[in-house]
Amino acid sequence: MKEFLLNIDRRIIFVFVALGVILPALTSFNLPINPTPNVQSIYDTIEEVGAKNGTILISFDYGPGSFPEVQPMALAVLRHCFKRNVKVVGMCLWPQGVGLAQQALDTASKELNAEYGSDYVFLGFKTGYHSLVINMGHDFHGTFPQDLHGNNTTELPVTEDINGLADFDYVICLASGNTPDGVWIPYGQERYKFKFGIGCTAVMAPDQFPYLQSGQMNGMMGGLAGAAEYETLVQASGTATEGMRPQSVVHLIIIAFIILGNVMYFLYGRQKGGAQ
């Protein structure tokens, strides 16, 4: 038994990991999800915007490859906005995000009976990246004279009073690339001083903490865990909450194997090495 534990075949670990993914996916138990301060901050800001019937801008800057992590954030935020009568203006700096944004807007608006034009507007994608954000700050209607469907933005109730980025009560970037720190912060938030929060993939999250510490962004949803935390706050469990079950169980399995390996090494491995 000792020799077996000291030399566990990696295929056994693979089997445990596979079971850790499959079994939780087939069951309906839920693990506790405690929202972190950075996610709570986004939620609280939208609550404040809702109290004054304000307007937020959401930039959908991600593609299909990040769908499992970022799309649940989009749905949770949109549901929250529509429940609190927060007007939403959607746009994309990535052309790949248009279809995903439209899908999220359609889903959330149908669930909560939000009306296009009076509750939300979708501008779609427009090229320009850095210059686009700068121009939006100076002249919103000049930059986006029409929405994705050809409606004049000066005539839509959601956008008729928006003259620049500073007129938005909050700006959220949902991203899987460098648009938060490469575009929105240096060319938008620093120039026009709007409140700014982000949702991003887990691999991006560590790079964003300096901007949280500097106050250039006031909140962040990071990866599947961040999306699940926001779903918990809005009391609407979705794919992120479901995805946390297998992810958490697999993490526990890996931690258990790490602990077992270290215990066996310190009990027997060093003795074996010394004997050799």
Helices and strands as residue ranges (DSSP letters): H 2-6, H 10-26, H 37-51, E 55-61, G 64-66, H 67-83, E 87-92, H 97-112, E 120-125, H 130-138, H 140-143, G 165-167, E 170-175, H 179-179, I 180-189, H 190-192, E 196-200, H 205-214, E 219-222, H 223-233, H 239-264, I 265-269, H 270-275
